[in-house]
């Protein structure tokens, strides 16, 4: 028996909550280079994705982000091996032939000694970026892009459409590649290697072009880009509030990042956010849109966002109070230790796996 409309609407979690949770975990990943904490962050996001992602084509993009993260780590290690590293080291693993460079390329080397300290530093740095990519992949796998677009303010509708189309391109591309490779395997034809890539690539590009043309026709038929007439004073006020708010956000953020602006940073940031939100609210008058069954920001959405924000805030506090625990040294080379209360803060990110709705409720 299919669920009633009211029940199905209650089962949905607001897509903005998933994005805020994922970006908060990504922010937490930028505050540490401890591989144990980074691996814990990856495990938390992977567990939430495994238990709460729906069975949709765009939700299968998480594996692609994991592969991209692994590629980032390998590339970072390759750069450290070939181009060297500014980190000094005494444990030499191998020595590559070093190419002599002209005087104007001083500070750059090709080849030479590869030390364990340099590789460890590159591994920590690559894991941090890889964790950030995996957290973004978790948002792509959990948040419905169409529902996210519907929840955007009217002033950001056109920009939101462009972003959502860009975000859904990769999952659709992956689904097309998987479908075509499966079809070639059923016909007994090769689906791997250069030959298989050439035979799969052209149908994928044709499908992307057909989707683009169909999307453009559908958007034109639905009046995409149509705006309402607003008084000139409202337009000028909207532009002033939005521009001033963004400048205030930039100035407040700069103040928080510097020791000299710590006093005025937070008030300027809050004032800028308020002005920018007011500008977006006024700018929404230009958009002639209605929302059918909009997603409501309920208690579960607040809990999901709060778990991610708490993780990011506690790791930022830990990085300020105990930087040695969150940034283990590589000179001298020591084994990283898992700090207890930062690890407990990371585990707060598991809360969505228990409070978010089960995707099986929607089936």
Secondary structure, 3 states (H helix, E strand, C coil): CCCCHHHHHHHCCCHHHHHHHHHHHHHHHHCCCCHHHHHHHHHHHHHHHHHHCCCCHHHHHHHHHHHHHHHHHHHHHHHHHHHCCCCCCCCEEEEEEEECCCHHHCCCCEEEEEEHHHHHHHHHHHHHHHHHHHHHHHHHHHCCHHHHHHHCCHHHHHHHHHHHHHHHHHHHHHHHHHHHHHHHHHCCCCCCHHHHHHHHHHHHHHHHHHHHHHHHHHHHHCCCCCECCCCHHHHHHHHHHHHHHHHHHHHHHHHHHCCCCHHHHHHHHHHHHHHHHHHHHHHHHHECCCCCCCCCCCHHHHHHHHHHHHHHHHHHHHHHHCHHHHCCCCCCCCCCCCCHHHHHHHHHHHHHHHHCCCHHHHC
